[in-house]
Structures are given as structure tokens and as C-alpha cells.
Amino acid sequence: MKKVGFGIILFYLFFQGLTACHAQPETHDEVPSPPKRELRAVWVATVDNIDWPSQKNLTPDVQRQEFTNLLDFYKQVGMNALFVQVRAAGDAFYAKSTEPWSEWLTGEQGRAPVPFYDPLDYMIQESHRRGLEFHAWLNLNRLVHRSSTSVSAQNLSLTHPAWILSYDGAKLFNFGLPEVRQFITDMTVNVAQNYDVDGIHFDDYFYPYAVAGQTLDDEATFRKYGQDFASKADWRRHNVDVLIKQIHDALTAVKPRLKFGISPFGVWRNRRDDPGGSNTTGGLTSYDHMFADTRKWIQEGWIDYIAPQVYFSSGFAKVPFRNLVDWWADNHFERHLYVGQAAYRVGYKDKDKTWQNASELPDQVRYARTSGADGSIFFSSRSLKANALGFVDSLRTELFRFPALVPSMPWKDNVPPLSPRHLRATTHPGGVELLWNAPELAADGDSAWYYVVYRFEQGEKPSAHDPRRIVGLCHEGQRFVDRTTKPDKKYLYYVTAVDRLHNEGRPIGPLRLWIHENRLQRYENEVSEN
């Protein structure tokens, strides 16, 4: 028998929890732990003022206030990321762009904000202050939207008319032209180079959704560039493949740790058309109708995550939610799978009565978790804020009640930061204030992007897996006030550093504290180990 310091044993147990990334989570009182890592995000659409700003030509002060209100709301709900549409239709919600300012920001395409500010810089800064990832969502096919009321003389549909195709009242890029693909790549890289975004995100608009009686006239381009393809459909898919690969390579060259992902239409192909397809009978597929071979992109590693729009209920016979999630869970090739979920359909009264069931979307979140998905993104912000059938209440009080770290991407960065230094505590009117020093730089040059504060009661086995023991995620500075302590209870605190790609380092601790007779005191223990 030998005596071992209690702190050494706790440090060992805690660190074992950190390194066992795929181990089963610890449980307390036989209740399964909620996920420690999970993307929890929302799409914020700007086109036609769907989500933000609420209307055209608001003052910059009102625009900023509306956006920070959104951030505060989603922080309280438990989100950890936002996907904000910053290019809606041949326009920009940011200053460093060759395309004109968006009419849905200032009321007229090409008109700058007055007084001037850069909305994208502001949105990124405020998101990061609250610990929310910011992904720049770009629409890559539109130049003029059907709802556009003004078109700037600088819009590419006017400056480069040979680049466009007219379809169903919109002006779209002709992806068959190499110069178009190069412009889209350059436009995307421009955002990555000039703004501190966490990711670049594309939606489902590649070749347009088919409209009865409409023809997409790219025949001349096909005759010029499509000689080596058996069909126009194969050529169109090739065009989009080349574009996605080109963007991936360009982003990797300028900012290798930047995340790049796509949210396609949910069904890649139906099994009736392809034995590798999903057990669905959807009337549309991304492969056959949008000419987007989304499965290939993630299989080849051209994107870091896929967020299929699984906007179907569990009761929809042609494309049941679970069937499609199961297929994507088997086909995301060790990249991240985020399930796009239809908050806009909650309570919706149509032929599919399933959406009138208050448990439908919460059950979808639960199923996505058990299927192996890495998180969920909800469309869209306006629908979530409406809290139809109490869905947001269920997120806040149950599903997202405890914090979750964004899943890491080891293929981009697998080096964790070093431990914080000099953990200490002092009394505070609101509870216990913890302070620490930033870690030294890790081998890859990273320090801490934020910190995680864990608290355990005396006698609990420390574990890095259970987010119910996280009392703070600190994104600004090296201090935290624990306002939930109780008199005469003994606590153990650990603090870890987390880098920009959410690798978590080894903890510093334990710091053993209790408030006894209105004084903060430290205590020491020893245990025996056979």
C-alpha cells in the first residue's frame, strides 16, 4: 500500500477523460450525460430581409442592435455558432468586396451604409465576444433575385452579361464558364483573407431547381466545353465538381485551418436510381436535378462538413427523416455531419400533420445525436425566435440546457494548447472568482482561444466528458466568477485551454475550495491507493 496525493489521482483521471475522445461519457445518478461536443447553430438569412436586418434601410445603429439582440438570444438558447448570409444575390453585406452593397441592407443595391461601417467586421467581433463561431454564408449562383427591386450598375449581370443565364425571373451564374468559376473562387477567398470568419459556407443553390416550362439555356457553353462528356448532365456535374475543388484548394492555400462546408438539398440520390442512394423516393435529388454530387465532395475531402437540409418529418413517407439521416450517417466519410432541420415547419398546417406534433423537432434532435451526427443547424432565425409549439423552450431547458463545445477537426488541427498557469481564487461579492494565466504557446504556435471551467463536488470522480460539470466557458480574459456556489460545500475546480479549432488541452488543477464562515478557504485531502 502506498499513499498518493489526492490531486495527482484526480489530475490523472481527468486527463484520461480528455484523451479518450470516443469513450463513453461519465454518468451521474444513472442519467446519461448530454453531449460534450455538438454543433448547435442557426442560419440567419438576409435575402429579402428574412431574418436580418428586419427591413431595408435601417440606420446602422438599429442594424447593429438587432444583430446583437439575435446573438444574445441564441447565446441564452445554448447555440455555439451562426451561419450568416453575407452574399445574397450578386451583392455584399461587407465593405471589402468588388460586388455592390446589398439592397436588403441599405435599401438600394450599391448604396453604402451611412454612417459608414462594415457589418461583417461588426458581426464577427460581437459573435466571438459571446463565444459563437461565425460562418460566412455565401450564395454562389445568384446575381439578381426575383425579389430584387434595384440592380446596381456594378452588378455582374450588367458588367459581364456573357456570364449569366436567365431563369425563372432570376439572373444566375453560368458555371460552365471557367472565368465564372474563377470569379466565384476569388470572391470566396476574398472573404477568407479579409475577415476573421471561422468558416465559409454555401447553401443548396448550384444549378437551379427545375421550374415547369422554364429552360436553362447553356447549350452554347456546352457545345464549347462539353465535348468530352456523354451528356449535358455529366458536364454540369463536372462544372460544379471543378468549382468546389478549386475553392477548397484556394482556401487551403490562404487559410488552411478555415472550415469549408456546404448545405445541400437533403437527398443525394434515391436507391431506386442508384444502389448507393438513400432509402427514399424523393422527387428531387441534388445529383440528378441540381447537378451537385455532394457525396463525392465529402468523400474526396473537398469539404470539412456537410449539412444536408433534412427538411422532412418522421411521418413523410417519400423521404422519412430517419431514413435520410441514417444514410448521411453512413456517408459522411469521417468528416462532420450537421443535420439541417426545418424550424420553419414546426406547427405548419399542411398535408403532413406530423409538424403539428410538438415533439417532432425535439425528437429529430435526439435522433440526430444517436445516429452519430455532429450537430444540427436550424432554418431559420425568424422561425426559431417565434418559438412555435415551444420548440426553443425545449432547447433552452432540456436539449441545450448544458454547454457543448464545437466538435474539433483533427484533419485541420490536432495539436491541443498547453495548460493554463497559476490557477488561484479570491472572494467575490457574487461568489468565487477564479483567475489564471494564459498558457505558453503550443508546438503549433497556438495559445488559448477560450477556457473551460469544470467544478466537481467533493467525492465526485472528475471527468472531462460530462458538460453538466462545466460551470463556465470563458472567451474574454483569464477570469471567471462562479456565482452558483453554496456555503459549506467543498468544490474542486479545473480549467482547460481550448484553441481556435476546439482542441482541448490538459487541465490545471485541482483547486480545492470551500466557503466556510463567510471566508474562502482551501482544503487538502489524501487517499490511499492499493
N, C-alpha and C positions, 0 to 999 in steps of 0.2 A: 504494500500500500504506500502511495506517495501523495503528498499534498501538492496541489496545483492551484495557482491563483485563479479565483473565480472569473476575473476579467479575461484571462488568457483563454479559458474554455469558451466563454461567450463569444469572444472575437473569432475563435476557430469555427464555432457552429454557425455564426452569422455569415462569415466569409464563405463557408461551404455552401450556404444557401445562395450566395451571389454567383458562384461559379457554376453551380448545377443549373444551367439555364433552362433545361427542359424537364427538370424533376417535378414531381407532384407538389403542389403548394401545401404549406402547413395549414392545419385546420385548428380552430378553437371551438370548443364545446360542440364538436361534431358538425359544425356548419361549414360547408365548402367555402373556401376563400374566393372572393371575386378576383378577376384577372388583374395581375400586377402590371401587365403591358397590354395596351389596346389603343388603337387609333379611334378617337371619338371626335367626329368632325361634322361640319355643316358646309353646304355650298351657299355662297352669298352671290346671287345673280344681280348683275347691273343692267343687262339688256332690258329695254322698255321699263326701267325702274321697278323691276320685280321685287327686289329686296332692299337695295341701297343704291343711291340715295332715294328717299321716299318719293321724290318728284324732281323734275328738271329745275335747274337754275336756282337752287337754294344757295344761300350765302355759304362761303367756306366754313364759317363758324358753325352753322347749323349742320352742314355735312359732317364735320368732324364730331360734333356732339352726337349725331345719330349713329355714327360708327362706333364711338366709344361706348354708347349705350348697348349696342349689339355685343361688343366684347365683354362688357360686364355681365350681361345676361348669360352669355354662353359660358363664361367662367363659373358662374353660380350653378349652371346646369351640370357642369362636370366635363365640358369639352376640353380637348387639348390641341385642336387645330382648326383652322379655317381655310377654305378654298374660295378665294375672292376673284370674281371675273373682272379682269383689268383690260381685256381686249374683247369687245362685244361684236363689232361689225366694222372692220376697217378703221378703227378708232383707238383711242388710248385713254386710260384713266391715270396716266403718268406723264411726267414732263419730258423725260429723255426718250423721245420717240420720233420717228420720221413720219408717223401717221398722225392725223389731226386729233385734237381733243374730242372726247365723246359728247354728243348732244344730250345724252342722258345724265351728264354731269353738269353742263353749263347752259343747256337749252338750245345750243346751236353748234353743230359739228365744226370744229376748228377754233372755237372761242375758248380762250384760256380762262381759268378761274380768276376772279377779281374780288378781294386782293389775292395776289398770286400765292399758290402753294402747290406742293407736289403731293397729291393724295396717296400715291403708293408709298412714298417715304414715310408719310404720317401713319398709314395703316400698319406697315411693318413694325415701326417703332412701338406703337401702342399695343400691338399684339404680343410682341416679345416682352414688353414690360409685364404683361399678365401671364407669361408662360405659355402662350399659344403659338404653335407653329403657323407660319403664313405661307400658303402656296398660291402662286400667281397662276390663275386660271385664264387661259388664252383660247378664244375661239379661232381656229386656224383656217376656216373656209369662207367666212362671210366678209364681204366688202360693203354691201348695203343690205340692211334688214328690211323685211316687209313693213315694219312699223316705223322705219326711219322717216322723219319729216324734213330733215336737212342733210345735204351732202356737200361737204367742203370741196372746194376746187382742188385741194390736195389729196382727196380720196383717190386711192389707186384705180378705182373703176373709171376715173376721168383722166388720170395721168398715164395709166397703162391699160387702155381699153382692150388691147390684144390679149391681156392676161385673164380676162374674165369670161364667165359663162352666165347667161341669164336663165333663171329657172324659178318658176312659181313666185314671181314678184320680187326675187332677191338677186343680187349680184354676187357671184361666187368665184373663187379662185379656180383656174384650170390646172389641176395637179399634174397633167401630162406634160407641162412645160418645165424644162429644167430651171429656167430663170425664176419661175414662180416658187419652185421648191427651195431655191437658194434664198429668195427673199424671206420666206417663212422661217427658214433656219436662222438667217441673220436677225430677224425680228425677235426670235426666241432668245438667241444668245445675247442680244442687247439687254433684255430684261435681266438675264442671269448675271451679266457683267456689272450692270449699273445699280442693282438693287440687292439688298441683303435678304432675299427670299430663301425660304427653306426648300422650296420645290417649284418645279414647273409642271403645269397640269393642263391636259387637253380634254375636251369633252367628246361627245359621240358624233360630232359633225365632221365627216370626211366627205365622201361623195354624198349628195343629198338623199334624204328619204324620198322614195318614189311617190309621185302625185299623179293620179289618173289624168290622162290627157296631156301630160307635160313630157317633153323630150329634152334630155340634156345633150346639147349638140356639141360634142367634142370629136366629131368624125374627122375633121381636117387634121386635128392633132394626132389622132390615132393613125391616120394614113402616113403621117410624117415620122412618128416614133414607134409605132406598134408593129412593125413588120415581123419581128421575131416571136410574136405571141399568137397562140391559136385562136384567141377570142379577145374581144374588147374587154370582157370582164377580167380575164387574166392580166391584161395590160393595166387596167385601172388598179387592180390589187398591187401590181408591181410598183406603180407610181407611188402609192401610199407607203408600201414597204420601204422604198428608197428614201422617202421623206422622213419616216420615223427613224430609220438607221442613221441618216445624215444628221438629224437633230441630236440623237443620242451621242454620236461621235463628237459633234461640235461642243455640246455641253460638257462632255467628259474632258475635252481638251482645255476648256477655260475654267471649269469649276468641278473637279472630279467628285466631290462629296455632295453635290447638289442632287436632290431627288428628282426623278423624272417619271411621271406616271400618266395613265390615261383612263378615262371613264367611258367605256364603250357601251353601246346597246347590249343588253344582258345576254342575248343568245348568240353564241358564235355560229354554230350550225346545229340543225336538228338531226337526230340519229337516223331518221328516215332518209336523209340526204347524204349522210356521212357516218360510217360506223363509229368514228371518234367523237361524234357530236353528243349533245345532251339529250336526256330522255324527255323531250319537249316536242311540241308540234306548232311552234310559233309561226305566224305568217311572215315575220321579218327576221332576218339574221344579219349580223354585221358582215359576215364573209360574203354572202350572196347578194345583199342589197345595198350595203354601204361600201362594199369592196375593201373592207378593213379586216385583215387576217390577224385579229387581236391575239389569238392563241399563239401564233408564230412569234409575235413581238416579245411576249414574256418568256417563251421557250428559248428564244435566242439571247435573252438577257438585254434586249434593247431598252426595256423599261424596268424600273425598280419596283413598281407595284401596278396592279390592275384593280380598278374599282367598277366592276360591271354594274350597270343600272338594272338591278333586280327589282323592278317596279311592279311586281306581280304578287298577288296574295297567295296564301297557302291553299285557298279554295279555287284558284283559277286553273281549270282543267288542262288548257293547252300548254301553259308554262307555270307549273306549280313552283312556288318559291323554293321549297326544299330541294326539289329535283335540280333546279338550276344552281343553287348554292353548292350542292353535293358535287356537281360536275366541275365547277370552278375550283372547289377544294382539291380535286384530283388533277387540276390542270393549271396550277399557277407556278409550278416548277421552282419551288424554293425561293421565289420572290414573294412580296407581300400581296395578300388578297384583302381588299377592303370592300365590303358589300355595300353598294349604293342602295339606299332604302327610301321608299316613297312616303315621306311625311305628308306630302301634299294630298295623298289619297285617304288619309285617316278620316273616318266619318263620312266619306264621299258616298253619295247615294246614286248608284247606278245598278247595272245588272249583277255585278259582283257584290253580293251582300256581305261578304267577309270583311270588307273595310269598315263596316258599321260595328264591328266587334272591337271593344276597347282593348282586348288582349292581343289583337293581331300583330301590331308592330312590336310591342314588347316581346312577344313570343318569337318574332323574327330575330330580334337582337340576341335573345338567348340561343336560338338555333345557330345563328352565325358563329357564336362563341364555341358551341360544342362541335361544330363542323371543322374547326381549325382555321377559320378566318382570323385575320389580324386586326379587325375593327370594322367600323361602319361609318359611312358618310350619308348625311340626310339631305334630301332636297325637299324644300329649300328653307331659307331662313324665315321668310314670312309665314310659311306653314307651321314651322316649329313654334314660333312666337305665339301663334293662335292657340296652341295647346289643345288642339281638338281631342276630344274624349280623354283628356287628362294625360296625354302621352308624355309631355315634358315633365309633368309631376312624377310620373313613374321613372323617368330618367334621374331626376334630381334626388328622389327619396329612396330609390332602390337600385336600378341598374347602374347608374353613375354616381352612387352615393359616396363611394370611396375613390380616391385619386388613382389614375393609371398613367404610367409612363408610356410615351410613344414607343412602339417597337423599334429595336435597333436594326441596322442594315449592315451585317458583318462583311458583306462583299464590297462595301464602300469604306468602312472603318471598323476595325475590330480591336483597337487599342484603347483600353479604358484609361481614364485620368487617374492620377495619383490621389492619395488620401488627403483630405483637409488636415490642417495642422492646428495644434494648440486649442483643443476644444475646452471651453470653460463656460461658466454660468454666473449670473448675478440676479438679484431680485429685481422685480419689475412690478409696477402697480397692477398690471393685468395678469401677472403670473410669473413664469420663469423665463428669463432671457438667456438664450444660448448664443455664444459668439465663437468664431473660429477664424483661422487664417486660410487664405486660398492655398491650394496645393502647388507644389513645384510643377514645372512643365513635364508632361509625359514624354515617352520616347518619340511620339509623332508630333510633338510641339504643342499639344492641346493642354489647356487648363480646364477649369470648370465652366460650363455654360449655366448650370444651376446645381442646387444641392437638395438632397432628400434627408429629412429628419425623421428618424424612427424612434418610437418610445415604447418600452415594454414595462409592465409591472413586475415587481419583484416575484420571482418564481416562474415567470414565463420563459419559454425557450426562445431566444432571439432567432428570427428568420427574416431573410430579405424577400421572401415570396409573398407575404400577406400584406396587401395595401391597407388593411384595417389598422395596421400599426404605424402607418405614415401619418405624422401629425403636421408636417409642413413640406411644401415644395417651394424653395426659395430661389427666385430668379433675379433678385436685386440685392447684391451685397452678401456679407457673411454674418448674418444675424437672424435670429428667429425668436419670437415671443410665443411661448406655449401658454395659451390662456385657458386651457382645459384641465389644469392640474387640480387635485383635491388635497386638502390638508391631511397630513399624517399618512399619506401614501408614498411608498418608495418607488422610484422610477429609474429605469436605465435608458440612457439616450445614446444613439449612434447617429453619425452624419456621414453621408457619402457624397462624392462629387460625380456629376454626370456631364458628359461632353455634348457637343452640338448634335452628334448622331446618336445620342442617348445610350452610349456605353456607360455603365455604372462601375465605379471603382470600389476598392476596398474601403471599409468604414474606419473612421476614427471613433474610439470609444472602448468600453462603455464609460459614460459619465453617470455615476450613481447619485441621485439627488432625492431629497425629500424636504418638505416644508413642515418644520416642527416648531410649535410655539411661535408661529409667525416669523420664523427665521429659516433661511435656506441653508441646508446642511448637506454635507456629503457623507456617505457611509461606505464601509468596506465589508466584504464577505470573503470567506474561503470555503471551498468544498473539497471533499475527498474524491479521488478517482482510483478505482482498483486497477 
